[in-house]
Amino acid sequence: MIKFIFSKSFLINIAILIVLIVVVVFLIDKSLDSYTNHGESISVPSLEGLTEKEVEAILSEKELRYEILDSIFVDKKPKGVVIDQNPLAESLVKKDRKIYITVTKITAPKILLPDVIDMSQRLAVAKLESYGLKVKVEYKPSEHQGIAIGYELKGKSISTNEKIDLGAFITLIIGTGKGDGKVMVPYLINLNKEEANQLLQTSLLSLGLEIYDETCVTSTDSIEAKVYKQTPGYGVNSVLNIGSSVDIYLTKDSTKINTQNLSLDSLVM
């Protein structure tokens, strides 16, 4: 038996078997490479901001496919463009891979106009904005002062629960009462813009010019800036018609903000 194992014919057969195994493994490996496009990866292009037509053209050129995974409304984005993709840009994929995209809606979804009639101006504005609406305030004579009496869309009166576009610009009508329609100017010094605007709304006035000094360079600076001057100023004789505007001057320089420095009107009794 041992003599046979070490015979020339046996060794030749073993060598032939080993060669056959190597050839078969090599052929199988090449076949798998061909089937899976081994070594032929495609870099996924960035699709953000592109329309569906542009996506189709670019992916077709790269022998890739796409599918719209979702369509959502984004107020400040262009309509009908890609805002997300999977796989991400520069990912390596095989030919004919499907790329999933999320696009912005071309038309805004409809919502029911919420009921804010008889609410104070501040609450009415806050509620409308919480529904994704933009709000402008106008004042009209009415029996009651300082409450919402109606709304308009593009100059036309609309009703509560009427269907309107999400993100629409609503004009909120606030009543001025039956008096002479005058209110005192509030004290705005040392408030930021948002705080000043809220106080003006409570006083049935509107925010006029926003004037920033040289300390306000970035958007963050503008948010953190405080009022150091207002026109008209605060004082016992400082009154305006309801709906009038007040200009504010803002700074990040605390030395310019003197909370004791009331306007000269405050000294007039």
Contacts in CASP RR format, 6 or more apart in sequence:
PFRMAT RR
TARGET T0000
AUTHOR 0000-0000-0000
METHOD contacts of the structure
MODEL  1
MIKFIFSKSFLINIAILIVLIVVVVFLIDKSLDSYTNHGESISVPSLEGL
TEKEVEAILSEKELRYEILDSIFVDKKPKGVVIDQNPLAESLVKKDRKIY
ITVTKITAPKILLPDVIDMSQRLAVAKLESYGLKVKVEYKPSEHQGIAIG
YELKGKSISTNEKIDLGAFITLIIGTGKGDGKVMVPYLINLNKEEANQLL
QTSLLSLGLEIYDETCVTSTDSIEAKVYKQTPGYGVNSVLNIGSSVDIYL
TKDSTKINTQNLSLDSLVM
4 10 0 8 1.000
32 38 0 8 1.000
33 39 0 8 1.000
36 94 0 8 1.000
37 94 0 8 1.000
37 95 0 8 1.000
40 94 0 8 1.000
40 95 0 8 1.000
41 92 0 8 1.000
41 93 0 8 1.000
41 94 0 8 1.000
42 62 0 8 1.000
42 63 0 8 1.000
42 64 0 8 1.000
42 92 0 8 1.000
42 93 0 8 1.000
42 94 0 8 1.000
42 95 0 8 1.000
42 97 0 8 1.000
43 90 0 8 1.000
43 91 0 8 1.000
43 92 0 8 1.000
44 64 0 8 1.000
44 85 0 8 1.000
44 87 0 8 1.000
44 88 0 8 1.000
44 89 0 8 1.000
44 90 0 8 1.000
44 91 0 8 1.000
44 92 0 8 1.000
44 93 0 8 1.000
44 97 0 8 1.000
44 99 0 8 1.000
45 58 0 8 1.000
45 59 0 8 1.000
45 62 0 8 1.000
45 89 0 8 1.000
46 85 0 8 1.000
46 89 0 8 1.000
46 90 0 8 1.000
47 55 0 8 1.000
47 58 0 8 1.000
47 59 0 8 1.000
47 66 0 8 1.000
47 82 0 8 1.000
47 85 0 8 1.000
47 89 0 8 1.000
47 99 0 8 1.000
47 101 0 8 1.000
48 81 0 8 1.000
48 82 0 8 1.000
48 83 0 8 1.000
48 84 0 8 1.000
48 85 0 8 1.000
48 89 0 8 1.000
49 78 0 8 1.000
49 81 0 8 1.000
49 82 0 8 1.000
49 83 0 8 1.000
50 58 0 8 1.000
50 81 0 8 1.000
50 82 0 8 1.000
51 80 0 8 1.000
51 81 0 8 1.000
51 82 0 8 1.000
52 68 0 8 1.000
52 80 0 8 1.000
52 82 0 8 1.000
52 103 0 8 1.000
55 66 0 8 1.000
55 82 0 8 1.000
55 101 0 8 1.000
56 66 0 8 1.000
59 65 0 8 1.000
59 66 0 8 1.000
59 99 0 8 1.000
63 95 0 8 1.000
63 96 0 8 1.000
64 93 0 8 1.000
64 95 0 8 1.000
64 96 0 8 1.000
64 97 0 8 1.000
64 98 0 8 1.000
64 99 0 8 1.000
65 96 0 8 1.000
65 97 0 8 1.000
65 98 0 8 1.000
65 99 0 8 1.000
66 98 0 8 1.000
66 99 0 8 1.000
66 100 0 8 1.000
66 101 0 8 1.000
67 98 0 8 1.000
67 99 0 8 1.000
67 100 0 8 1.000
67 101 0 8 1.000
68 100 0 8 1.000
68 101 0 8 1.000
68 102 0 8 1.000
68 103 0 8 1.000
69 86 0 8 1.000
69 100 0 8 1.000
69 101 0 8 1.000
69 102 0 8 1.000
70 102 0 8 1.000
70 103 0 8 1.000
71 102 0 8 1.000
71 103 0 8 1.000
71 104 0 8 1.000
71 105 0 8 1.000
72 83 0 8 1.000
72 102 0 8 1.000
72 104 0 8 1.000
72 105 0 8 1.000
73 104 0 8 1.000
73 105 0 8 1.000
73 108 0 8 1.000
73 109 0 8 1.000
73 166 0 8 1.000
74 83 0 8 1.000
74 104 0 8 1.000
75 108 0 8 1.000
75 132 0 8 1.000
75 166 0 8 1.000
75 167 0 8 1.000
77 83 0 8 1.000
77 104 0 8 1.000
78 104 0 8 1.000
79 104 0 8 1.000
79 105 0 8 1.000
79 106 0 8 1.000
79 107 0 8 1.000
80 103 0 8 1.000
80 104 0 8 1.000
80 105 0 8 1.000
80 106 0 8 1.000
81 103 0 8 1.000
81 104 0 8 1.000
82 101 0 8 1.000
82 102 0 8 1.000
82 103 0 8 1.000
83 102 0 8 1.000
83 103 0 8 1.000
83 104 0 8 1.000
84 101 0 8 1.000
84 102 0 8 1.000
85 99 0 8 1.000
85 100 0 8 1.000
85 101 0 8 1.000
85 102 0 8 1.000
86 99 0 8 1.000
86 100 0 8 1.000
86 101 0 8 1.000
87 93 0 8 1.000
87 97 0 8 1.000
87 99 0 8 1.000
93 99 0 8 1.000
107 165 0 8 1.000
108 165 0 8 1.000
108 166 0 8 1.000
108 167 0 8 1.000
108 168 0 8 1.000
109 165 0 8 1.000
109 166 0 8 1.000
110 163 0 8 1.000
110 164 0 8 1.000
110 165 0 8 1.000
110 166 0 8 1.000
111 131 0 8 1.000
111 132 0 8 1.000
111 163 0 8 1.000
111 164 0 8 1.000
111 165 0 8 1.000
111 166 0 8 1.000
112 161 0 8 1.000
112 162 0 8 1.000
112 163 0 8 1.000
113 151 0 8 1.000
113 158 0 8 1.000
113 159 0 8 1.000
113 160 0 8 1.000
113 161 0 8 1.000
113 162 0 8 1.000
113 163 0 8 1.000
113 164 0 8 1.000
113 170 0 8 1.000
114 127 0 8 1.000
114 128 0 8 1.000
114 131 0 8 1.000
114 160 0 8 1.000
115 160 0 8 1.000
115 161 0 8 1.000
116 123 0 8 1.000
116 124 0 8 1.000
116 127 0 8 1.000
116 128 0 8 1.000
116 148 0 8 1.000
116 151 0 8 1.000
116 172 0 8 1.000
117 148 0 8 1.000
117 149 0 8 1.000
117 150 0 8 1.000
117 160 0 8 1.000
118 144 0 8 1.000
118 147 0 8 1.000
118 148 0 8 1.000
119 127 0 8 1.000
119 147 0 8 1.000
119 148 0 8 1.000
120 146 0 8 1.000
120 147 0 8 1.000
120 148 0 8 1.000
120 202 0 8 1.000
121 137 0 8 1.000
121 146 0 8 1.000
121 147 0 8 1.000
121 148 0 8 1.000
121 172 0 8 1.000
121 174 0 8 1.000
121 201 0 8 1.000
121 202 0 8 1.000
121 204 0 8 1.000
122 198 0 8 1.000
122 201 0 8 1.000
122 202 0 8 1.000
124 147 0 8 1.000
124 148 0 8 1.000
124 172 0 8 1.000
124 174 0 8 1.000
125 135 0 8 1.000
125 137 0 8 1.000
125 172 0 8 1.000
125 201 0 8 1.000
128 135 0 8 1.000
128 170 0 8 1.000
128 172 0 8 1.000
129 135 0 8 1.000
131 166 0 8 1.000
132 166 0 8 1.000
132 167 0 8 1.000
133 164 0 8 1.000
133 166 0 8 1.000
133 167 0 8 1.000
133 168 0 8 1.000
133 169 0 8 1.000
133 170 0 8 1.000
134 167 0 8 1.000
134 168 0 8 1.000
134 169 0 8 1.000
134 170 0 8 1.000
135 169 0 8 1.000
135 170 0 8 1.000
135 171 0 8 1.000
135 172 0 8 1.000
136 169 0 8 1.000
136 170 0 8 1.000
136 171 0 8 1.000
136 172 0 8 1.000
137 171 0 8 1.000
137 172 0 8 1.000
137 174 0 8 1.000
137 201 0 8 1.000
137 206 0 8 1.000
137 243 0 8 1.000
138 152 0 8 1.000
138 171 0 8 1.000
138 172 0 8 1.000
138 173 0 8 1.000
138 174 0 8 1.000
139 173 0 8 1.000
139 174 0 8 1.000
139 175 0 8 1.000
139 176 0 8 1.000
139 204 0 8 1.000
139 242 0 8 1.000
139 243 0 8 1.000
140 149 0 8 1.000
140 173 0 8 1.000
140 174 0 8 1.000
140 175 0 8 1.000
140 176 0 8 1.000
141 175 0 8 1.000
141 176 0 8 1.000
141 177 0 8 1.000
141 178 0 8 1.000
142 149 0 8 1.000
142 175 0 8 1.000
142 176 0 8 1.000
142 177 0 8 1.000
142 178 0 8 1.000
143 177 0 8 1.000
143 178 0 8 1.000
144 175 0 8 1.000
144 177 0 8 1.000
145 175 0 8 1.000
145 176 0 8 1.000
145 177 0 8 1.000
145 179 0 8 1.000
145 181 0 8 1.000
145 204 0 8 1.000
145 242 0 8 1.000
146 174 0 8 1.000
146 175 0 8 1.000
146 176 0 8 1.000
146 177 0 8 1.000
146 204 0 8 1.000
147 174 0 8 1.000
147 175 0 8 1.000
148 172 0 8 1.000
148 173 0 8 1.000
148 174 0 8 1.000
148 175 0 8 1.000
149 173 0 8 1.000
149 174 0 8 1.000
149 175 0 8 1.000
150 157 0 8 1.000
150 172 0 8 1.000
150 173 0 8 1.000
151 157 0 8 1.000
151 158 0 8 1.000
151 170 0 8 1.000
151 171 0 8 1.000
151 172 0 8 1.000
151 173 0 8 1.000
152 158 0 8 1.000
152 170 0 8 1.000
152 171 0 8 1.000
152 173 0 8 1.000
153 164 0 8 1.000
153 168 0 8 1.000
153 169 0 8 1.000
153 170 0 8 1.000
153 171 0 8 1.000
155 171 0 8 1.000
158 164 0 8 1.000
164 170 0 8 1.000
174 204 0 8 1.000
176 204 0 8 1.000
176 242 0 8 1.000
176 243 0 8 1.000
181 241 0 8 1.000
181 242 0 8 1.000
182 239 0 8 1.000
182 240 0 8 1.000
182 241 0 8 1.000
182 242 0 8 1.000
183 203 0 8 1.000
183 204 0 8 1.000
183 205 0 8 1.000
183 239 0 8 1.000
183 240 0 8 1.000
183 241 0 8 1.000
183 242 0 8 1.000
184 203 0 8 1.000
184 235 0 8 1.000
184 236 0 8 1.000
184 238 0 8 1.000
184 239 0 8 1.000
185 203 0 8 1.000
185 205 0 8 1.000
185 230 0 8 1.000
185 232 0 8 1.000
185 233 0 8 1.000
185 234 0 8 1.000
185 235 0 8 1.000
185 238 0 8 1.000
185 239 0 8 1.000
185 240 0 8 1.000
185 246 0 8 1.000
186 199 0 8 1.000
186 200 0 8 1.000
186 202 0 8 1.000
186 203 0 8 1.000
186 205 0 8 1.000
186 234 0 8 1.000
187 234 0 8 1.000
187 235 0 8 1.000
187 262 0 8 1.000
188 196 0 8 1.000
188 199 0 8 1.000
188 200 0 8 1.000
188 227 0 8 1.000
188 230 0 8 1.000
188 234 0 8 1.000
188 246 0 8 1.000
188 248 0 8 1.000
189 226 0 8 1.000
189 227 0 8 1.000
189 228 0 8 1.000
189 229 0 8 1.000
189 230 0 8 1.000
189 234 0 8 1.000
189 257 0 8 1.000
189 258 0 8 1.000
189 259 0 8 1.000
189 261 0 8 1.000
190 226 0 8 1.000
190 227 0 8 1.000
190 228 0 8 1.000
190 257 0 8 1.000
190 259 0 8 1.000
191 199 0 8 1.000
191 226 0 8 1.000
191 227 0 8 1.000
192 223 0 8 1.000
192 224 0 8 1.000
192 225 0 8 1.000
192 226 0 8 1.000
192 227 0 8 1.000
192 250 0 8 1.000
193 207 0 8 1.000
193 210 0 8 1.000
193 222 0 8 1.000
193 223 0 8 1.000
193 225 0 8 1.000
193 227 0 8 1.000
193 248 0 8 1.000
193 250 0 8 1.000
196 207 0 8 1.000
196 227 0 8 1.000
196 230 0 8 1.000
196 248 0 8 1.000
197 207 0 8 1.000
200 206 0 8 1.000
200 207 0 8 1.000
200 246 0 8 1.000
204 242 0 8 1.000
204 243 0 8 1.000
205 240 0 8 1.000
205 242 0 8 1.000
205 243 0 8 1.000
205 244 0 8 1.000
205 245 0 8 1.000
205 246 0 8 1.000
206 243 0 8 1.000
206 244 0 8 1.000
206 245 0 8 1.000
206 246 0 8 1.000
207 245 0 8 1.000
207 246 0 8 1.000
207 248 0 8 1.000
208 245 0 8 1.000
208 246 0 8 1.000
208 247 0 8 1.000
208 248 0 8 1.000
209 245 0 8 1.000
209 247 0 8 1.000
209 248 0 8 1.000
210 247 0 8 1.000
210 248 0 8 1.000
210 250 0 8 1.000
211 247 0 8 1.000
211 248 0 8 1.000
211 249 0 8 1.000
211 250 0 8 1.000
212 221 0 8 1.000
212 222 0 8 1.000
212 225 0 8 1.000
212 249 0 8 1.000
212 250 0 8 1.000
212 251 0 8 1.000
213 228 0 8 1.000
213 249 0 8 1.000
213 250 0 8 1.000
213 251 0 8 1.000
213 253 0 8 1.000
213 256 0 8 1.000
215 221 0 8 1.000
215 225 0 8 1.000
215 251 0 8 1.000
215 252 0 8 1.000
215 253 0 8 1.000
216 222 0 8 1.000
216 225 0 8 1.000
216 250 0 8 1.000
216 251 0 8 1.000
216 252 0 8 1.000
221 252 0 8 1.000
222 250 0 8 1.000
224 252 0 8 1.000
225 250 0 8 1.000
225 251 0 8 1.000
225 252 0 8 1.000
226 250 0 8 1.000
226 251 0 8 1.000
226 252 0 8 1.000
226 254 0 8 1.000
226 257 0 8 1.000
227 248 0 8 1.000
227 249 0 8 1.000
227 250 0 8 1.000
227 257 0 8 1.000
228 249 0 8 1.000
228 250 0 8 1.000
228 251 0 8 1.000
228 253 0 8 1.000
228 256 0 8 1.000
228 257 0 8 1.000
228 258 0 8 1.000
229 248 0 8 1.000
229 249 0 8 1.000
230 246 0 8 1.000
230 247 0 8 1.000
230 248 0 8 1.000
230 249 0 8 1.000
231 246 0 8 1.000
231 247 0 8 1.000
231 249 0 8 1.000
232 238 0 8 1.000
232 240 0 8 1.000
232 246 0 8 1.000
232 263 0 8 1.000
232 265 0 8 1.000
233 246 0 8 1.000
233 263 0 8 1.000
233 265 0 8 1.000
234 262 0 8 1.000
234 263 0 8 1.000
234 265 0 8 1.000
234 266 0 8 1.000
235 262 0 8 1.000
235 263 0 8 1.000
235 265 0 8 1.000
235 266 0 8 1.000
235 268 0 8 1.000
236 265 0 8 1.000
236 266 0 8 1.000
236 268 0 8 1.000
236 269 0 8 1.000
237 265 0 8 1.000
237 268 0 8 1.000
238 263 0 8 1.000
238 265 0 8 1.000
238 266 0 8 1.000
240 246 0 8 1.000
251 257 0 8 1.000
END
